[in-house]
């Protein structure tokens, strides 16, 4: 079962945190080039440690300099860092609040089935994270994990702590981020005990976690006195409860472009074998027309739009060797019946196909199709947390870009060191 520990993070000095919003940054895999250029202009922004403009070695030197100059200071006592994100979604006035906390978690092998993944990683992105970790021995941002507690015991402690926040900002997503700290020994122990009761599903940050796993292997091989308690055995994670109603997963649509011989009429004829096809007068209604309907998708061409829904029994003809829980996913259906069978892009090539791209914004999809930047947009529904759970426990992974947990965690509130002198809890800590 998952082992977590409180953290003794490095945080910006009080003088700098008066303008903490100028120090925060998006995660490495979502920050745009435009955002990077703007953030690099601030000499102390967290982007310099999470997505450095220079080499990983230079990032390590910068980190040492920040520590020496007092730009970053390490907390004296370890604690659990409560992190709430308040947000709204398009088309609704409801304010959501995703409640979670940051801590260290032991790095487990995938086959131990303690931390479960739902995506595969891309080697280049993993290598980038390993290089940075080796040179800084620092987790500049937390991955996002999901635990399950139907009693909501920990939320009671978090709700109390968040009343006296350390930080409160509005980020690039328009989300209000609030952080607080729990250092009470008895309460921290309850967090540790509750997390021991089940698995953790990795929601976001597969590349960063995989980087920690590879780094642990390297350090363990080089350390004949390895005990399993060293800093390199742990990883920074933001944990939220799967049972909460404020855990949102947004859909990620597919765009088809540059496909030779692409023809709308031919595609529709190929789809007729497996789908019921309904023409629509207005492409703007596609998300509402397919909402909540299993195996239903929107097809958006420049001049026409259609709702397509898989016919009863068609799923039985899918040859892909997946268990039923994976075959039945909307996205598996889309990738086989539409992208492979109808468009002719084999499943094994789709991950690296230059003809398939991804976009979370329906408005962007519509714009790209109308401006002929894309030949076709395939609009899909969001994935449910129950589907994510089922796939993870099956031992399989979901199709690429299946989930977009919203909102994204931001970097800059704290940094977690796995350098041995800084990772070890001080003798005066009650843990």
Beta strands, then each sheet from edge to edge (+ up, - down):
strand 1: 4-5
strand 2: 10-12
strand 3: 72-74
strand 4: 80-87
strand 5: 96-106
strand 6: 115-117
strand 7: 138-139
strand 8: 143-147
strand 9: 167-170
strand 10: 176-182
strand 11: 200-204
strand 12: 234-241
strand 13: 248-250
strand 14: 253-256
strand 15: 275-280
strand 16: 296-300
strand 17: 305-310
strand 18: 356-359
strand 19: 376-379
strand 20: 404-406
strand 21: 416-417
sheet 1: 1+ 5- 4+ 10- 9+
sheet 2: 1+ 5- 12+ 8+ 11- 6-
sheet 3: 2+ 3-
sheet 4: 7+ 21-
sheet 5: 13+ 20-
sheet 6: 15+ 17- 16+ 19- 14+ 18-
end
